[in-house]
Amino acid sequence: MIGMAPKTTASNGNFSVPVTGMMTGDVVYCSDGCNDPGFQAGLTSVVQAPPVAPLLSPQMIIVLVAVLAMVGLISLARLRLNH
């Protein structure tokens, strides 16, 4: 057991348990300690390493390219009007 939530906070099903010392690849799950004969375990989750750098979603990359293209086209149009 790496952490435990007080029984009063877990009554509505929403709770958080702070844990430290987790390694990438560790498997974490919740279990109901009050129901030992049935040992009800929750869904498992695998600890993942944080990304190396923040990444943009594919939709935001398209928006970024569109904005940069628009800035370039406006700059070219201004250059043509000035000459």
C-alpha positions in Angstrom: 0.0 0.0 0.0 1.5 3.3 -1.0 -1.4 5.7 0.1 -4.7 5.8 1.7 -7.7 8.2 1.5 -9.8 8.9 4.6 -13.1 7.1 4.6 -15.1 10.4 4.9 -13.6 11.9 1.7 -14.1 8.7 -0.4 -17.9 8.4 0.3 -18.9 10.2 -3.0 -16.4 8.3 -5.1 -14.1 11.3 -5.8 -10.9 11.3 -3.9 -7.2 11.9 -4.4 -4.3 10.2 -2.7 -0.9 11.9 -3.0 2.0 9.4 -3.5 5.7 9.8 -4.0 8.5 7.6 -5.2 6.6 6.4 -8.3 8.7 5.1 -11.2 7.8 5.0 -14.9 6.0 1.7 -15.7 4.6 1.2 -12.1 1.0 0.0 -12.1 -1.4 1.7 -9.7 -4.9 0.6 -8.7 -7.5 1.4 -6.0 -8.9 -1.3 -3.7 -11.6 -1.3 -1.1 -9.9 -2.2 2.1 -13.2 -2.5 4.0 -14.4 -5.3 1.8 -11.5 -7.8 2.3 -13.5 -11.0 1.5 -14.5 -9.6 -2.0 -11.3 -7.6 -2.5 -12.7 -5.2 -5.0 -10.0 -3.6 -7.1 -10.5 -0.6 -9.4 -9.1 0.0 -12.8 -5.4 -0.1 -13.2 -3.3 2.8 -14.4 0.4 2.8 -15.6 2.7 5.6 -14.6 3.9 7.4 -17.7 7.0 9.6 -18.1 6.3 13.3 -18.6 6.8 14.5 -22.2 10.2 15.9 -23.0 8.7 19.2 -24.2 5.2 20.6 -24.4 3.6 19.4 -27.6 0.9 21.1 -29.7 -2.1 19.1 -30.7 -2.5 18.5 -34.4 -5.4 21.1 -34.5 -3.2 23.7 -32.9 -0.3 23.0 -35.3 -2.7 23.8 -38.2 -3.8 27.0 -36.4 -0.2 28.0 -35.9 0.7 27.4 -39.6 -2.4 29.4 -40.7 -1.5 32.3 -38.4 2.1 32.4 -39.6 1.0 32.2 -43.2 -1.4 35.1 -42.7 1.2 37.2 -41.1 3.6 36.5 -44.0 0.9 37.3 -46.6 0.0 40.6 -44.9 3.7 41.6 -44.7 4.1 40.9 -48.4 1.0 42.9 -49.2 2.3 45.8 -47.2 5.7 45.7 -49.0 3.9 45.8 -52.4 1.8 48.8 -51.4 4.9 50.7 -50.2 6.9 50.1 -53.4 
